[in-house]
Amino acid sequence: MKKQIQKYCLNGQTKKGFLLIEGLTVLFIFALVTVTFYSVFSIGIRYIQDAKNRLGALAIANEKIEIIRNLQYDSIGTDEGAIEGDIPQDQDVLENTRQYHIHTDVSYIDDPYDGLAYSDTAWFEDYKRVTITVSWINGGGMEEVELISRFVPPGKEVPHIGDGILSINIFSDQPGGVGIPSSRVDIYNPDTGIDTFGTTDSTGNVTFMGSRVSDSIQKYQLTVTKNGYETVHTMSPYPTTAYEPIDVHASVVTGSMNVKNLVQNELASIKISSVNHLDEPIAGVSFDLVGGRRLGTDITTLPVTPIYNFNENGTTDSAGEKLYSSISPGEYTFALTGSALSDYEIISMNPPTPFSLLSSDGTLNVSLKLADKDVTSFLITVLDVSNDAPIAGAKVKLTNSSLNYEKELDAAGDGRVFFPDSSDPLLPETYHVKITASEFSDSEFDITINANELKLETKKLTAS
């Protein structure tokens, strides 16, 4: 029962009406019902549209399979695939106002029933497998359906003289590395017209059987991709490529097993952090970072130099940091450049350059401690005289009796010791230095430290 109020008019009569809050409540309920109904209706329409698109894709795939079923066995192949034929490998069709892309892949299957070509003399082209993939854009993503059918040759299988096997192994060279599954391998050969792709199995292998060739040497261009992993490209040999590449294009020799091994590693990250001796961030530090995946060797210069896939100039931000995300693992070298090289000296670097980035690191934190060359300070490096190797853990004592100053610090992994080690400034004066290290002879000498200047010293110790 609706609640009513009495409104008195000037003539003494009353009027009946609704409270404002009641009107708002009714409006809210109406809006809620409307929005809910609209959401359910929209979702239903979307599901119907998705189902319609999927049914359309399945119809196209079925139609394609039926067309292939009517072909002679020897005619089943694609215009750009490893097995030659007249079937278009890629084509676009319009069905019910929806654009679909059709990819057809035809490959030979080496059935273990009669022995594998890897291990004996059995022929590898037992039957053909046809995979029809129909894809379409759905909202912001891509949807696809896939149909697979097997086509068996009439009578006894016979070898095809112009065919060969290209077996590609994708694996990681990181500690504990194994074959990489589910990597996409694109293969292109401009001489034969092959332009197709495959996906590695659980062991990291993908095999293209029946690659049509009359001996194609270093012409099969391979591109390996996988989410979260580095992209790998094969290259033409030197001098077509300006340097001598490690991963050259694959070769296929008629009637033989041709194996190509490629390394693909999971990506990782490097975070550079730069601070002063008080651990305060230093912004605007410029540097070079070179390394990652080794692509090859520059043989045009002496000494020959390695070529890497990562070579960038960086600068730390206002927080004294620089992050490189999703880069290839491998060995990296770090060097200060520009104004940072003229204004600062490296006190310590952890890990020291060159350092290794592993896939398992996730993000490797590289801590860089710098000394301002215009600050009164002292940096000494302690080395082994026999091989110039840093002596980690060497003790360096700095004393000045008139200033009542005495401080002993241990050398870091790079053999470096920096004074001062706190906010207490180092005064310009002459100091006595004593260096001691296990299994080495002691070393003592005096040094003069000038105002507003970084004093650099290197001392080599002799084994005792």
C-alpha positions in Angstrom: 0.0 0.0 0.0 1.5 3.3 -1.0 2.2 5.8 1.7 0.5 9.1 1.2 0.7 12.5 2.8 -1.9 15.2 3.3 -1.2 18.6 1.6 -3.4 21.5 2.7 -4.4 24.1 0.2 -5.6 27.7 0.9 -9.2 26.7 0.4 -8.9 24.0 3.1 -9.0 21.1 0.7 -6.3 18.4 0.7 -4.1 16.9 -2.0 -2.5 13.5 -2.1 1.1 12.9 -3.5 4.4 10.9 -3.2 7.4 11.7 -1.1 10.6 12.7 -3.1 12.5 9.7 -1.7 9.8 7.3 -2.9 10.1 8.7 -6.4 13.9 8.3 -6.3 13.5 4.7 -5.1 11.2 3.8 -7.9 13.6 5.5 -10.4 16.5 3.5 -9.0 14.7 0.2 -9.3 13.6 1.0 -12.8 17.2 1.9 -13.8 18.6 -1.3 -12.2 16.1 -3.5 -14.0 16.8 -1.8 -17.3 20.6 -2.0 -17.0 20.4 -5.7 -15.9 18.1 -6.5 -18.8 20.4 -4.6 -21.3 23.5 -6.4 -20.0 21.9 -9.8 -20.3 20.6 -9.0 -23.7 24.0 -7.7 -24.9 25.8 -10.8 -23.6 23.3 -13.0 -25.2 23.7 -11.2 -28.5 27.5 -11.5 -28.2 27.3 -15.3 -27.5 25.0 -15.7 -30.5 27.4 -13.7 -32.7 30.4 -15.7 -31.5 28.6 -19.0 -32.2 27.6 -17.8 -35.6 31.2 -16.8 -36.4 32.5 -20.2 -35.1 29.9 -22.1 -37.1 30.9 -20.1 -40.2 34.6 -20.9 -39.7 33.8 -24.6 -39.2 31.7 -24.6 -42.4 34.6 -23.0 -44.3 37.1 -25.5 -42.9 34.8 -28.5 -43.7 34.3 -27.2 -47.2 38.1 -26.9 -47.7 38.6 -30.4 -46.4 35.9 -31.8 -48.8 37.6 -30.1 -51.7 40.9 -31.7 -50.8 39.3 -35.1 -50.5 38.4 -34.9 -54.2 42.0 -34.3 -55.2 44.4 -37.1 -56.3 46.9 -37.9 -53.6 49.9 -36.5 -55.5 48.1 -33.2 -56.0 47.6 -32.6 -52.3 50.0 -29.8 -51.5 50.1 -26.0 -51.3 51.5 -23.3 -53.5 54.0 -22.1 -50.8 54.4 -25.1 -48.5 57.0 -27.8 -48.2 54.8 -30.1 -50.3 54.1 -28.7 -53.7 50.5 -28.4 -55.0 47.8 -26.1 -56.2 46.0 -25.5 -52.9 46.4 -21.9 -51.8 48.3 -21.9 -48.5 46.8 -18.6 -47.4 43.6 -16.9 -48.5 40.9 -14.6 -47.2 37.2 -15.1 -47.7 34.1 -13.1 -46.8 31.3 -15.2 -45.2 28.2 -13.6 -43.7 29.8 -10.2 -43.6 32.7 -11.6 -41.6 36.3 -11.7 -42.9 38.0 -15.1 -42.4 41.6 -16.1 -43.0 42.3 -19.6 -44.1 45.7 -21.2 -43.6 46.3 -24.7 -45.1 49.3 -26.8 -44.1 50.2 -30.0 -45.7 53.0 -32.2 -44.2 54.2 -35.7 -44.5 53.9 -38.0 -41.4 56.6 -40.6 -40.6 54.5 -43.3 -39.0 56.5 -45.5 -36.5 54.5 -48.5 -37.6 56.9 -49.3 -40.5 60.0 -47.7 -38.8 61.2 -44.2 -38.6 63.5 -42.6 -41.2 65.6 -41.2 -38.3 66.7 -44.7 -37.3 66.5 -47.0 -40.3 66.1 -47.1 -44.1 62.3 -46.9 -44.0 60.9 -44.0 -46.2 59.6 -41.1 -44.2 56.6 -40.0 -46.4 54.1 -42.5 -45.0 51.0 -40.3 -45.5 50.0 -36.6 -45.6 48.4 -34.7 -42.9 46.3 -31.6 -43.8 45.6 -28.9 -41.2 43.1 -26.2 -42.0 43.2 -23.2 -39.7 40.4 -20.6 -40.1 40.8 -17.4 -38.0 38.9 -14.2 -37.6 39.1 -11.0 -35.5 36.8 -11.1 -32.5 36.8 -7.8 -30.6 40.4 -7.0 -29.8 41.6 -10.6 -30.1 41.9 -13.4 -32.7 39.8 -16.5 -32.7 40.4 -19.7 -34.7 39.2 -23.2 -35.4 41.3 -26.0 -36.7 40.5 -29.2 -38.6 43.0 -32.0 -39.3 42.6 -34.8 -41.7 44.9 -37.6 -42.8 45.3 -38.7 -46.5 46.8 -42.1 -47.2 48.4 -42.8 -50.6 46.9 -45.6 -52.8 49.0 -48.7 -52.8 52.6 -48.8 -51.6 54.4 -45.6 -50.6 57.2 -44.6 -53.0 60.0 -42.2 -52.4 59.9 -38.8 -54.1 63.3 -38.1 -55.6 63.2 -34.3 -55.0 62.2 -34.4 -51.4 64.3 -34.0 -48.2 63.8 -33.7 -44.5 64.5 -30.5 -42.5 64.5 -31.3 -38.8 64.8 -28.2 -36.5 65.7 -28.5 -32.8 64.9 -25.5 -30.6 66.6 -25.6 -27.2 67.8 -23.5 -24.3 71.6 -23.2 -23.5 70.8 -21.9 -20.0 71.7 -24.1 -16.9 69.4 -27.1 -17.0 68.2 -26.0 -20.4 66.1 -28.5 -22.5 64.1 -28.4 -25.7 61.6 -25.6 -26.0 58.0 -26.7 -26.7 55.4 -24.7 -28.5 57.8 -22.4 -30.3 56.6 -21.2 -33.7 59.1 -21.8 -36.5 58.5 -19.9 -39.7 60.3 -21.2 -42.8 60.8 -19.3 -46.1 62.8 -20.2 -49.1 62.7 -17.6 -52.0 64.1 -20.2 -54.4 61.5 -22.9 -53.9 58.6 -20.6 -52.9 58.2 -22.4 -49.6 56.6 -20.0 -47.0 55.1 -22.0 -44.1 55.4 -22.6 -40.4 55.3 -25.3 -37.7 55.2 -25.6 -33.9 57.8 -27.5 -31.9 56.7 -30.6 -30.0 57.4 -31.4 -26.3 61.0 -32.1 -27.1 61.6 -28.8 -29.0 61.6 -30.4 -32.4 59.6 -29.5 -35.6 60.2 -31.5 -38.8 59.3 -30.3 -42.3 59.2 -33.5 -44.4 59.2 -33.5 -48.1 60.8 -30.1 -48.5 60.9 -29.7 -52.3 64.5 -29.1 -53.3 67.2 -29.8 -55.8 69.8 -29.2 -53.1 69.1 -25.8 -51.5 72.2 -24.7 -49.5 71.8 -22.0 -46.8 68.6 -20.7 -48.4 65.9 -21.8 -45.8 65.3 -18.7 -43.7 64.0 -19.5 -40.2 62.3 -17.3 -37.7 61.6 -18.7 -34.2 59.1 -17.0 -31.9 57.4 -17.7 -28.6 55.8 -15.5 -25.9 58.3 -14.5 -23.3 61.2 -15.9 -25.3 63.8 -14.2 -27.6 63.0 -14.1 -31.3 65.6 -16.0 -33.3 66.4 -15.2 -37.0 68.8 -17.1 -39.2 71.0 -15.0 -41.5 72.8 -15.2 -44.8 76.5 -16.1 -44.5 79.3 -13.5 -44.7 79.7 -11.4 -46.8 76.0 -11.0 -47.5 75.7 -10.4 -43.8 78.2 -7.7 -42.7 79.6 -10.1 -40.1 80.1 -13.8 -39.8 76.8 -15.0 -38.2 76.4 -17.9 -35.8 72.9 -18.9 -37.1 73.1 -19.1 -40.9 70.1 -20.1 -43.0 69.3 -23.9 -43.1 70.2 -26.2 -45.9 68.3 -29.2 -47.4 70.0 -31.9 -49.5 67.8 -34.1 -51.6 66.7 -37.4 -50.0 68.5 -36.9 -46.7 67.9 -35.9 -43.1 69.0 -32.2 -42.6 69.2 -31.1 -39.0 69.3 -27.5 -37.8 69.9 -26.6 -34.1 68.9 -23.2 -32.8 69.1 -21.7 -29.3 66.1 -19.9 -27.9 66.1 -18.6 -24.3 63.5 -17.1 -22.0 63.8 -13.4 -21.6 65.0 -11.6 -18.4 65.6 -8.1 -17.2 68.4 -5.9 -15.9 68.0 -3.0 -13.4 70.9 -0.6 -13.1 71.0 1.5 -9.9 73.5 4.3 -9.4 74.4 5.8 -6.0 77.2 7.8 -4.4 79.4 6.6 -1.5 76.6 7.7 0.9 74.1 5.4 -1.0 72.2 8.5 -2.3 70.8 8.1 -5.9 72.6 9.7 -8.7 70.4 10.8 -11.7 71.6 11.3 -15.2 74.4 8.8 -15.3 75.1 7.9 -18.9 76.5 4.5 -19.9 76.8 1.8 -22.6 75.3 -1.7 -22.0 76.3 -4.3 -24.6 75.6 -8.0 -24.6 72.8 -10.6 -24.7 72.5 -13.1 -27.5 75.7 -13.4 -29.6 74.8 -13.0 -33.2 78.2 -13.5 -34.7 81.7 -12.1 -35.1 83.0 -9.0 -36.9 85.9 -10.4 -38.9 86.7 -7.2 -40.8 88.6 -5.7 -37.8 91.6 -6.9 -35.7 91.2 -8.1 -33.1 87.9 -9.6 -34.2 84.9 -8.5 -32.1 81.7 -10.3 -31.1 78.4 -8.9 -32.3 75.4 -9.0 -29.9 71.7 -8.4 -30.2 71.7 -5.7 -27.5 73.8 -2.5 -27.7 72.2 0.6 -26.1 73.1 3.9 -24.5 71.2 4.4 -21.3 70.8 7.1 -18.6 69.6 6.7 -15.1 66.4 8.5 -14.1 65.6 10.8 -11.2 65.7 7.8 -8.8 69.1 6.8 -10.2 67.7 3.7 -11.9 67.3 2.3 -15.4 65.3 -0.8 -16.2 65.8 -3.0 -19.3 62.8 -5.4 -19.5 62.5 -8.6 -21.6 66.0 -8.8 -23.0 68.1 -11.8 -24.0 70.2 -13.6 -21.4 74.0 -13.7 -21.9 77.1 -11.8 -21.0 76.9 -8.1 -20.7 79.6 -5.4 -20.4 79.0 -2.0 -18.8 80.9 1.3 -19.3 80.3 4.9 -18.2 80.1 7.4 -21.1 79.8 11.1 -21.8 79.7 13.4 -18.7 79.4 10.4 -16.4 82.8 9.2 -17.6 84.4 12.7 -16.9 82.6 13.4 -13.6 82.6 10.0 -11.8 84.8 7.1 -11.0 83.4 3.6 -10.2 83.9 2.8 -6.6 82.3 -0.6 -6.9 79.9 -2.6 -9.1 78.0 -5.6 -8.1 78.1 -7.8 -10.1 81.3 -6.5 -11.7 81.5 -6.0 -15.5 81.3 -8.2 -17.5 78.4 -10.0 -15.8 76.1 -12.8 -16.9 72.3 -12.5 -17.1 70.5 -15.8 -16.8 66.9 -16.6 -17.6 66.4 -17.7 -14.1 67.4 -14.3 -12.7 64.1 -12.8 -13.6 65.4 -9.3 -12.9 69.2 -8.9 -12.3 69.9 -5.9 -10.0 73.2 -4.3 -10.9 74.4 -1.9 -8.1 76.7 0.9 -9.2 78.5 3.0 -6.6 80.2 6.1 -8.0 82.7 8.7 -6.6 82.5 12.3 -7.6 85.9 13.3 -9.0 85.5 16.8 -7.5 85.1 15.5 -3.9 88.1 15.2 -1.6 88.5 11.4 -1.6 90.8 8.4 -2.1 90.2 5.3 -4.2 92.8 2.5 -4.2 92.8 -0.8 -6.2 94.7 -3.7 -4.8 96.0 -6.3 -7.4 98.1 -9.4 -7.6 101.4 -8.5 -9.3 101.6 -11.9 -11.0 98.4 -11.7 -13.0 96.7 -8.3 -12.2 93.8 -10.1 -10.6 92.0 -8.1 -7.9 92.7 -9.2 -4.3 89.3 -9.3 -2.6 89.3 -8.9 1.2 92.7 -7.1 1.3 92.8 -4.7 4.3 93.7 -1.1 3.6 94.4 1.1 6.7 94.6 4.9 6.2 96.0 6.9 9.1 97.0 10.5 10.0 98.2 11.1 13.6 97.9 14.8 13.5 94.3 14.6 12.4 93.7 11.7 14.8 92.4 9.8 11.8 92.6 6.0 11.5 90.3 3.9 9.3 90.7 0.3 8.0 88.5 -1.1 5.2 88.3 -4.3 3.3 88.6 -4.5 -0.5 85.6 -5.5 -2.5 85.5 -8.3 -5.1 87.1 -5.9 -7.6 89.9 -5.1 -5.2 88.8 -1.5 -4.6 88.6 0.5 -1.4 87.2 4.0 -1.1 87.7 6.7 1.6 85.7 8.2 3.1 83.1 5.5 3.8 80.7 7.8 5.7 79.4 11.4 5.8 82.6 12.4 7.7 84.7 14.2 5.1 88.2 13.3 4.2 90.5 16.3 4.8 93.2 17.3 2.4 96.4 16.1 4.0 99.2 13.5 3.7 98.2 10.0 5.0 100.0 6.8 5.6 98.6 3.7 3.8 99.2 0.1 5.0 97.9 -2.9 2.9 97.7 -6.4 4.2 96.4 -9.5 2.6 96.6 -13.2 3.4 99.4 -15.0 1.5 100.8 -11.6 0.2 103.5 -9.3 1.5 102.5 -6.1 3.3 102.8 -2.8 1.5 103.2 0.6 3.2 103.5 4.1 1.7 102.4 7.7 2.1 100.0 9.6 -0.2 98.9 13.2 -0.4 95.2 13.9 -0.9 94.3 17.3 -2.3 91.1 19.3 -1.7 88.2 18.8 -4.1 90.0 16.0 -5.9 89.7 12.2 -6.1 93.0 10.6 -5.5 93.4 7.3 -7.5 96.0 4.7 -6.7 96.8 1.2 -7.8 99.0 -1.1 -5.7 100.2 -4.6 -6.7 101.1 -7.0 -4.0 103.7 -9.8 -4.2 102.9 -13.3 -2.9 104.7 -14.0 0.3 
